[in-house]
Amino acid sequence: MNDDRNGTDHDGINQDRRIISAGAGESLGDRMATWFERLTWRTPLHDRRLDGQHPVKLVVVPVDPLPGEVDLGEALLEGWMYAGGEHHALETLDVAAPAAGPAFVEYLHGFAWLRDLAAVGDRARTVPLAEALTARWLAAHGDRVSDPAWRPATVARRLAMWAFHSPLLLSSTDLVFRSRVLNGIARAARHLDRTADKAPPGAERIAAWAGVVTAGLLIPGGETRVAIGEAGLTRALATGLTADGGVVSRSPADLLDVLATIGLLRAACAARRLPLPDAADEALARATPALLGTTMGDGGLSSWQGALPIDAEAVNDVLIASGAHGRPLRQSRDWGYQRLANGSAILLMDAAPPPMARVAQGGCASTLAFEFSDGTERLVVNCGGAGVTGARMSPAMTIGLRSTAAHSTLTVADTNSTAILPDGTLGKGVREVELTRQESELGSRIEARHDGYARRHGFLHQRTLLLLNDGRELRGEDALITAPGARARRADAMTPFMLRFHLGAGVEAVATADGQAAMLRTGSAQFWHFRSRGERLTIEDSVWVDGWGRLFTTHQIVIHGLAPPSGVNVNWVLKRAR
């Protein structure tokens, strides 16, 4: 993305017009290279490259800086694995090819469940299960490299979990099993040596190169690997993070994952009494404000680009583990999020095109959508969760969660502002976002427009938001403006549009009899009035995916209208009752 900017106010807020452009998409060559790279994993040559001596023991055993979930550990002991909003019985779980969603598969192959078992603390109960489940995994995947179990980032996370929680695995009296675990660590390190740079840019490539460094720190004779790994990590951070600290996938959850990766690497370095690599330290200083800038009033993450609204406790655990410090970034020029914070209210707006296809897993057509919270309560949200939804959801539902309609913004003729193609990648749509932001005695104001509907429908979508200084009133205007160069249409040709405001879980809504307003009641019995002018307003069903990947039924305010070729303006206000 690029922008033109000149002056800023005393708070660092840019008040000049800026144009943010989309980056280049994924080429056919990129897709072919990825496909060919993973195809080579299945060859005998790649298997032979992973063969070699394995260590008798690790140099040190670092302490995992991230806490596990005791409840998830107890569930494992009772025979159930929970992740990504789904659960499976261990007895019938097909470790070789689990029929599960991506979050569950990552939890299984990345061995994050070892952290949850360790949280239980009773080694007499946890060690036998850890050994048994690891043995099942080794039998299925230890000698056969395949996707997704051997994706570079997954391998790096598995290597870290095996090393950090080696007391659960290497205290076994079964010498053959111990040898297989240590050999698995060595094979993982060799796989990362060859594949880390092939991981997708962003959180995954950063995790892969951090895994190379970690392997070098913990496996004897790893000095050369550490040097190579630090150079690779420096490159991965440079290409994976934006200038203002965001991650290229534009997912807050991915940025949280980057900080967690740095936290694990810091712990591995500390175990060897070494400092964190300079590149990681510098990246942490930039990434922390960007991450905090996407938190809502409850301290949890907002739902963007397929991410979950991860709760404040999990966010704080990662901040502590990584040693992060900073204040929320109010305006991320490169990452594309604008934060308004007045009184007890926080508003976060997506003011950029979607991410490039090659860096987006679950990328969404969310340009100009916003989320809004008052205190710890979320009033207006996005549905979220498309990047981690489980196998229990239909493909149509997964695609639906990525659509413009799943976000609190305007849709034209029931289409997406950026196309979502049948293969799941992002297609044509928003190319540029023009943005102006102003701070005044009245409040914080953003005016932004995008061109996602220009070629198909002849309109630019312009959204203006004003959050008053006391945080008790949010004024908005959504306009469809005739795009420059749009082909002439009959004066009576009308284009349908819908303006959606997805409501947070627990927010009740009742429309007024005139179809022009709604009364909202939050879980703490606070009342808000929503009113629009001219168009018909209805209350309809919606869904929201929580921080555990569970789907909840919620409600949405929908404004229905018809736009003539000359365009249309819809004014609305959300005001807290006195």
C-alpha distance (Angstrom), angle and dihedral (degrees) to the residues before:
residue distance angle dihedral
M1 . . .
N2 3.80 . .
D3 3.79 135.7 .
D4 3.78 141.4 -174.6
R5 3.79 114.7 -132.9
N6 3.76 138.3 162.6
G7 3.79 122.6 165.3
T8 3.79 132.1 27.4
D9 3.79 132.0 -167.8
H10 3.78 125.2 -118.0
D11 3.82 90.9 -85.3
G12 3.80 92.4 56.2
I13 3.82 92.8 -105.2
N14 3.78 113.0 145.4
Q15 3.82 109.6 -133.3
D16 3.80 99.4 -177.9
R17 3.79 127.5 95.2
R18 3.78 112.4 -87.3
I19 3.78 132.0 -174.6
I20 3.81 117.0 -149.6
S21 3.78 114.9 -163.2
A22 3.79 131.4 -160.7
G23 3.80 118.6 -110.2
A24 3.77 125.3 -124.0
G25 3.79 116.4 -70.1
E26 3.77 128.8 -125.1
S27 3.79 112.7 -70.5
L28 3.78 126.3 -140.6
G29 3.80 86.7 -112.5
D30 3.81 90.6 57.3
R31 3.81 91.3 52.3
M32 3.79 92.8 46.3
A33 3.80 92.1 49.0
T34 3.81 91.3 51.8
W35 3.79 91.9 47.1
F36 3.81 92.5 48.5
E37 3.80 93.1 46.2
R38 3.81 92.1 55.0
L39 3.78 91.0 43.6
T40 3.81 89.7 59.1
W41 3.81 89.9 57.5
R42 3.80 88.8 73.3
T43 3.80 95.0 55.9
P44 3.81 124.4 102.9
L45 3.81 87.9 -125.0
H46 3.79 92.3 63.4
D47 3.81 90.8 46.0
R48 3.81 90.2 53.0
R49 3.80 90.4 50.1
L50 3.80 88.8 59.4
D51 3.78 93.6 51.2
G52 3.79 120.7 98.3
Q53 3.74 143.3 96.7
H54 3.76 119.5 -36.1
P55 3.80 127.1 -150.1
V56 3.79 121.6 -94.7
K57 3.79 87.3 -138.5
L58 3.78 140.7 -13.9
V59 3.80 121.1 -90.5
V60 3.82 91.1 -124.3
V61 3.79 138.1 -10.4
P62 3.82 109.2 -128.5
V63 3.78 122.5 -149.8
D64 3.79 113.8 -112.6
P65 3.84 105.0 -118.6
L66 3.81 92.9 -158.4
P67 3.81 119.7 78.7
G68 3.78 121.2 -128.9
E69 3.78 127.7 -132.2
V70 3.80 110.8 -101.6
D71 3.81 91.7 -160.0
L72 3.81 91.3 55.6
G73 3.79 90.2 47.3
E74 3.79 91.7 51.6
A75 3.80 89.8 47.9
L76 3.81 89.2 55.1
L77 3.79 90.0 52.3
E78 3.80 88.1 51.8
G79 3.80 90.0 52.8
W80 3.81 103.4 -97.8
M81 3.80 132.4 110.0
Y82 3.81 117.2 -155.8
A83 3.83 124.9 -167.1
G84 3.78 139.4 131.9
G85 3.79 93.3 16.7
E86 3.82 94.4 -58.2
H87 3.79 136.9 88.5
H88 3.78 135.0 -153.9
A89 3.78 133.7 -169.5
L90 3.81 111.2 -110.5
E91 3.80 90.7 -141.8
T92 3.81 93.1 62.8
L93 3.81 99.7 27.1
D94 3.79 110.9 125.7
V95 3.80 99.9 -138.4
A96 3.81 91.2 -176.6
A97 3.81 94.2 58.3
P98 3.80 112.5 0.6
A99 3.80 115.1 -160.8
A100 3.78 93.3 -135.7
G101 3.79 143.9 111.3
P102 3.80 123.7 -85.1
A103 3.81 96.0 -97.8
F104 3.80 92.4 53.0
V105 3.82 92.2 45.5
E106 3.82 90.8 50.6
Y107 3.82 90.7 49.0
L108 3.81 90.2 52.0
H109 3.82 99.4 43.6
G110 3.80 95.1 35.6
F111 3.83 90.8 53.5
A112 3.81 94.5 -134.9
W113 3.80 84.0 144.5
L114 3.82 88.0 75.2
R115 3.80 87.3 67.4
D116 3.81 90.4 54.1
L117 3.79 92.4 47.5
A118 3.80 90.1 49.9
A119 3.81 89.4 53.1
V120 3.82 89.5 64.3
G121 3.78 88.8 65.5
D122 3.82 98.5 -156.3
R123 3.81 103.1 114.4
A124 3.78 92.4 -177.1
R125 3.80 87.2 66.9
T126 3.80 102.0 30.1
V127 3.82 103.0 45.6
P128 3.84 96.0 61.9
L129 3.81 91.6 50.0
A130 3.82 93.2 44.9
E131 3.80 90.6 51.5
A132 3.80 94.5 45.2
L133 3.80 95.6 48.6
T134 3.81 92.6 43.7
A135 3.80 90.3 50.1
R136 3.81 89.6 52.9
W137 3.78 90.4 50.9
L138 3.81 93.1 47.7
A139 3.79 90.7 50.6
A140 3.80 90.2 53.8
H141 3.81 101.9 37.0
G142 3.79 111.4 6.4
D143 3.81 95.7 95.3
R144 3.81 99.5 22.6
V145 3.78 118.9 70.8
S146 3.80 112.2 -150.8
D147 3.77 143.2 146.7
P148 3.05 128.2 -64.7
A149 3.81 98.4 12.0
W150 3.80 91.5 56.7
R151 3.78 101.3 41.4
P152 3.81 105.6 136.9
A153 3.82 97.0 -115.4
T154 3.82 91.3 46.4
V155 3.81 90.7 49.2
A156 3.82 90.4 50.4
R157 3.79 92.1 51.3
R158 3.81 91.6 46.3
L159 3.79 91.9 49.9
A160 3.81 90.1 51.4
M161 3.81 93.5 48.4
W162 3.82 92.9 48.1
A163 3.80 90.0 50.4
F164 3.80 99.1 40.6
H165 3.80 92.4 45.1
S166 3.79 97.4 34.9
P167 3.83 90.8 127.7
L168 3.81 86.3 72.7
L169 3.81 91.7 51.9
L170 3.80 110.7 25.0
S171 3.80 98.3 48.5
S172 3.80 88.1 75.4
T173 3.81 119.2 122.5
D174 3.81 87.2 -144.1
L175 3.82 100.5 98.6
V176 3.80 92.4 -170.4
F177 3.80 91.1 55.9
R178 3.83 91.7 47.3
S179 3.78 89.5 50.7
R180 3.81 91.6 50.4
V181 3.82 91.8 51.9
L182 3.80 92.8 49.3
N183 3.79 89.9 45.7
G184 3.81 88.3 50.3
I185 3.82 89.8 54.7
A186 3.80 91.0 50.0
R187 3.82 92.8 47.4
A188 3.80 90.6 48.2
A189 3.81 90.2 53.2
R190 3.82 92.4 50.6
H191 3.79 91.0 47.4
L192 3.80 90.3 52.6
D193 3.80 91.2 48.4
R194 3.82 88.0 62.6
T195 3.79 103.1 32.9
A196 3.82 109.6 32.3
D197 3.80 93.3 95.4
K198 3.81 90.5 50.0
A199 3.81 93.6 61.2
P200 3.83 115.9 106.6
P201 3.82 113.0 -85.3
G202 3.77 115.1 -95.0
A203 3.80 129.2 29.9
E204 3.81 95.1 -0.4
R205 3.81 96.8 51.4
I206 3.80 90.9 43.7
A207 3.81 90.1 51.8
A208 3.82 91.5 47.7
W209 3.81 94.7 52.7
A210 3.81 91.5 43.2
G211 3.81 85.2 55.0
V212 3.82 90.0 55.7
V213 3.81 90.1 53.0
T214 3.81 91.7 46.0
A215 3.81 91.3 50.5
G216 3.79 90.1 51.2
L217 3.79 91.3 51.0
L218 3.81 95.8 48.5
I219 3.81 104.9 34.8
P220 3.83 115.0 72.7
G221 3.80 115.6 -104.2
G222 3.77 94.0 22.8
E223 3.81 101.7 135.7
T224 3.82 94.4 111.0
R225 3.80 91.4 45.5
V226 3.81 90.3 52.5
A227 3.81 91.6 52.7
I228 3.80 92.8 48.2
G229 3.78 91.1 43.9
E230 3.80 94.1 51.6
A231 3.81 90.4 51.7
G232 3.80 90.5 49.7
L233 3.80 91.6 46.2
T234 3.79 90.2 52.3
R235 3.81 90.1 54.0
A236 3.81 92.7 44.8
L237 3.80 92.3 52.0
A238 3.80 91.5 47.2
T239 3.82 93.0 53.0
G240 3.80 97.6 32.9
L241 3.80 100.5 52.1
T242 3.78 129.0 57.0
A243 3.79 122.9 -127.0
D244 3.81 90.9 -97.3
G245 3.81 94.5 48.8
G246 3.80 103.1 -95.2
V247 3.78 123.3 130.4
V248 3.81 119.5 -111.6
S249 3.82 93.8 -118.9
R250 3.83 87.1 61.4
S251 3.83 89.1 -135.2
P252 3.84 116.0 135.9
A253 3.81 88.7 -154.2
D254 3.81 89.9 56.0
L255 3.80 90.1 51.4
L256 3.80 89.3 50.4
D257 3.81 86.8 52.5
V258 3.82 89.6 53.5
L259 3.80 90.0 54.2
A260 3.81 90.6 47.5
T261 3.82 89.1 51.6
I262 3.81 89.8 52.4
G263 3.81 89.3 48.3
L264 3.81 92.0 54.8
L265 3.80 91.0 46.0
R266 3.80 90.5 49.8
A267 3.81 89.7 53.6
A268 3.82 91.8 49.8
C269 3.81 90.4 49.8
A270 3.80 91.4 47.0
A271 3.80 90.5 52.7
R272 3.81 87.2 58.5
R273 3.83 91.0 41.1
L274 3.77 91.1 -116.5
P275 3.83 129.2 132.7
L276 3.77 123.1 -109.9
P277 3.83 110.4 -93.4
D278 3.80 111.2 -90.8
A279 3.81 93.4 -120.3
A280 3.81 91.6 55.9
D281 3.80 91.7 46.7
E282 3.78 91.8 51.2
A283 3.81 92.5 45.7
L284 3.80 90.2 51.0
A285 3.80 91.0 55.4
R286 3.83 90.4 54.8
A287 3.79 98.9 38.1
T288 3.80 98.3 50.6
P289 3.84 97.4 65.8
A290 3.81 89.8 43.6
L291 3.81 91.2 53.2
L292 3.80 93.6 45.6
G293 3.79 88.0 49.4
T294 3.82 89.5 66.3
T295 3.81 95.9 51.9
M296 3.79 121.3 106.0
G297 3.80 129.6 -139.7
D298 3.81 92.3 -78.8
G299 3.83 90.2 57.7
G300 3.80 93.5 -112.2
L301 3.80 127.0 118.1
S302 3.77 122.7 -91.1
S303 3.82 120.4 -121.0
W304 3.80 112.3 -100.2
Q305 3.80 135.2 146.2
G306 3.79 95.7 4.0
A307 3.80 94.9 -48.2
L308 3.78 129.2 138.9
P309 3.82 123.5 -118.0
I310 3.81 91.7 -110.4
D311 3.81 110.0 -158.7
A312 3.79 127.8 -109.6
E313 3.81 94.9 -107.2
A314 3.80 92.6 57.5
V315 3.81 91.1 44.9
N316 3.80 91.6 50.5
D317 3.81 91.6 48.2
V318 3.79 89.5 57.4
L319 3.81 93.1 45.3
I320 3.80 90.7 52.6
A321 3.80 93.1 45.1
S322 3.79 93.1 51.1
G323 3.78 94.9 42.7
A324 3.80 89.9 -122.3
H325 3.79 124.4 171.8
G326 3.78 132.2 175.4
R327 3.79 148.9 98.1
P328 3.80 126.0 -91.6
L329 3.79 113.7 -82.3
R330 3.81 107.1 -123.4
Q331 3.78 97.4 -165.3
S332 3.80 121.6 27.0
R333 3.77 103.1 -170.1
D334 3.79 96.7 -173.8
W335 3.80 101.3 29.7
G336 3.78 90.3 49.5
Y337 3.81 107.6 -131.3
Q338 3.80 123.7 126.1
R339 3.81 118.7 -158.2
L340 3.79 123.8 -159.8
A341 3.81 115.6 -171.8
N342 3.81 118.7 177.5
G343 3.78 126.4 153.0
S344 3.80 107.9 -28.1
A345 3.82 92.2 -31.6
I346 3.80 127.3 101.6
L347 3.80 125.2 -171.5
L348 3.79 124.1 -172.9
M349 3.81 120.8 -168.1
D350 3.80 130.7 -169.3
A351 3.80 101.8 -132.6
A352 3.80 101.6 170.9
P353 3.81 141.4 65.8
P354 3.83 117.3 -86.9
P355 3.82 117.2 -85.6
M356 3.78 122.6 -86.6
A357 3.79 112.1 -82.0
R358 3.81 94.9 -117.2
V359 3.81 92.8 59.3
A360 3.82 98.8 38.7
Q361 3.78 123.2 91.1
G362 3.78 104.5 -178.3
G363 3.82 92.1 -1.5
C364 3.81 112.9 -175.3
A365 3.80 139.1 -146.0
S366 3.80 92.1 -126.1
T367 3.82 105.2 132.8
L368 3.86 112.3 152.4
A369 3.81 93.3 7.1
F370 3.81 117.5 133.8
E371 3.79 142.1 -162.3
F372 3.80 123.0 -148.2
S373 3.80 132.4 -165.1
D374 3.78 135.3 178.7
G375 3.78 112.9 -154.8
T376 3.79 107.1 -42.8
E377 3.81 94.0 -23.9
R378 3.81 123.2 96.2
L379 3.79 111.8 -143.1
V380 3.81 103.8 171.1
V381 3.81 120.1 27.5
N382 3.79 144.2 157.3
C383 3.80 119.8 -111.7
G384 3.85 92.1 -116.8
G385 3.78 131.5 172.2
A386 3.81 101.3 89.9
G387 3.80 93.3 128.9
V388 3.80 95.1 56.3
T389 3.78 106.6 28.7
G390 3.77 115.5 137.2
A391 3.77 133.3 -114.0
R392 3.80 88.9 -98.8
M393 3.80 89.1 76.0
S394 3.77 120.8 81.5
P395 3.82 119.8 -118.0
A396 3.79 87.5 -113.5
M397 3.80 91.1 57.0
T398 3.80 92.0 48.1
I399 3.80 91.3 50.9
G400 3.79 89.4 44.7
L401 3.79 91.8 57.3
R402 3.80 88.5 56.6
S403 3.78 94.8 49.9
T404 3.79 127.1 105.0
A405 3.82 87.5 -114.8
A406 3.83 89.5 63.1
H407 3.81 89.3 62.1
S408 3.78 132.6 70.3
T409 3.77 98.4 -103.1
L410 3.81 143.0 82.3
T411 3.80 126.4 -64.9
V412 3.81 125.7 -164.8
A413 3.82 120.5 -144.0
D414 3.81 90.9 -17.0
T415 3.83 91.9 -67.2
N416 3.79 134.0 126.4
S417 3.79 122.0 -103.4
T418 3.82 85.9 -134.0
A419 3.80 117.8 28.2
I420 3.81 120.1 -112.3
L421 3.79 106.3 -150.1
P422 3.84 125.4 -142.5
D423 3.83 91.0 -105.1
G424 3.81 89.8 56.4
T425 3.78 97.8 -106.3
L426 3.78 124.4 124.3
G427 3.80 116.8 -103.6
K428 3.79 136.2 -175.6
G429 3.76 122.6 -29.0
V430 3.78 132.5 90.2
R431 3.78 110.0 40.7
E432 3.79 100.6 161.3
V433 3.79 138.9 21.4
E434 3.79 118.7 -161.7
L435 3.79 112.4 -155.7
T436 3.80 138.5 -173.6
R437 3.79 123.3 178.0
Q438 3.79 128.2 -173.6
E439 3.80 134.9 -177.1
S440 3.80 117.8 -157.2
E441 3.79 142.6 154.0
L442 3.80 88.2 -88.0
G443 3.80 95.9 54.3
S444 3.81 145.7 -87.2
R445 3.79 118.0 -41.8
I446 3.81 131.6 -168.9
E447 3.78 125.8 -174.9
A448 3.81 115.7 -175.1
R449 3.79 136.7 161.6
H450 3.79 134.3 -171.6
D451 3.79 134.4 -162.7
G452 3.80 99.3 -141.1
Y453 3.81 93.6 118.8
A454 3.80 97.5 36.9
R455 3.80 100.3 96.4
R456 3.81 97.6 38.7
H457 3.80 102.0 36.4
G458 3.79 106.2 12.7
F459 3.82 96.2 -117.8
L460 3.79 138.7 114.5
H461 3.81 114.9 -148.4
Q462 3.80 111.5 -135.2
R463 3.80 121.1 -173.8
T464 3.80 125.9 -172.1
L465 3.80 120.3 -169.8
L466 3.81 126.5 -175.4
L467 3.80 119.6 -174.6
L468 3.79 109.4 -168.1
N469 3.79 117.9 -129.9
D470 3.81 94.8 -106.9
G471 3.84 90.7 54.0
R472 3.80 91.8 -129.8
E473 3.79 97.7 108.5
L474 3.79 133.3 45.8
R475 3.79 117.0 -170.5
G476 3.78 121.1 -165.8
E477 3.75 142.3 -179.1
D478 3.79 124.8 -169.4
A479 3.78 116.3 -169.0
L480 3.77 135.9 -178.7
I481 3.80 107.3 -148.7
T482 3.80 124.2 -168.5
A483 3.81 106.0 -103.2
P484 3.82 119.0 -124.8
G485 3.79 109.2 -97.3
A486 3.81 94.4 15.2
R487 3.79 112.4 154.8
A488 3.78 116.0 -104.9
R489 3.80 116.8 -98.7
R490 3.78 134.5 -170.5
A491 3.78 112.8 -81.3
D492 3.80 90.6 -121.9
A493 3.83 94.4 49.8
M494 3.79 105.3 117.1
T495 3.82 125.8 -163.7
P496 3.81 117.4 -155.1
F497 3.80 119.4 -131.6
M498 3.79 137.1 176.3
L499 3.78 128.3 -153.6
R500 3.80 111.9 -155.3
F501 3.81 132.3 -162.8
H502 3.82 109.6 -176.3
L503 3.79 109.5 -154.0
G504 3.77 125.6 -136.5
A505 3.79 121.9 -105.6
G506 3.78 110.2 -78.9
V507 3.82 95.5 21.1
E508 3.80 110.6 127.2
A509 3.79 120.8 -154.7
V510 3.80 133.9 -166.6
A511 3.81 122.7 -176.3
T512 3.77 120.4 -137.6
A513 3.81 120.5 -115.4
D514 3.82 93.0 -107.3
G515 3.85 92.1 57.9
Q516 3.80 91.1 -126.2
A517 3.81 102.7 100.7
A518 3.79 146.6 23.1
M519 3.78 136.5 -150.6
L520 3.81 115.4 -136.3
R521 3.78 125.7 -159.2
T522 3.80 120.0 -168.7
G523 3.78 127.7 -151.1
S524 3.82 90.7 -97.0
A525 3.83 90.7 52.8
Q526 3.81 95.4 -105.0
F527 3.80 113.7 148.6
W528 3.79 127.5 -140.7
H529 3.81 128.7 -177.3
F530 3.80 120.6 -142.4
R531 3.79 118.5 -167.4
S532 3.79 134.3 172.3
R533 3.78 132.4 -179.0
G534 3.76 129.4 -121.0
E535 3.79 104.7 -12.9
R536 3.81 129.2 87.8
L537 3.82 116.5 -95.2
T538 3.81 124.9 -156.9
I539 3.80 136.7 173.9
E540 3.81 112.2 -128.7
D541 3.78 139.0 173.0
S542 3.79 120.6 -87.7
V543 3.81 139.0 167.0
W544 3.80 135.4 -128.4
V545 3.81 129.1 -164.7
D546 3.82 112.7 -142.2
G547 3.79 129.7 -147.1
W548 3.82 91.8 -83.8
G549 3.80 93.6 52.3
R550 3.80 94.2 -104.4
L551 3.80 119.3 145.1
F552 3.81 117.9 -128.1
T553 3.79 129.2 -172.1
T554 3.81 111.5 -121.9
H555 3.81 138.6 155.3
Q556 3.77 137.9 -103.6
I557 3.78 136.4 -159.5
V558 3.81 109.4 -129.2
I559 3.80 124.7 -168.1
H560 3.80 112.3 -161.0
G561 3.78 122.1 -157.7
L562 3.80 149.4 150.9
A563 3.79 122.1 -126.8
P564 3.81 121.8 -151.4
P565 3.83 118.8 -146.4
S566 3.80 89.2 -94.5
G567 3.81 90.8 61.6
V568 3.79 136.0 -117.8
N569 3.81 140.8 -113.1
V570 3.81 125.8 -146.0
N571 3.80 117.6 -167.9
W572 3.77 121.2 -164.8
V573 3.78 140.2 166.4
L574 3.81 133.9 -157.1
K575 3.80 110.6 -160.4
R576 3.77 132.7 176.5
A577 3.79 114.3 -125.3
R578 3.79 113.3 -114.2
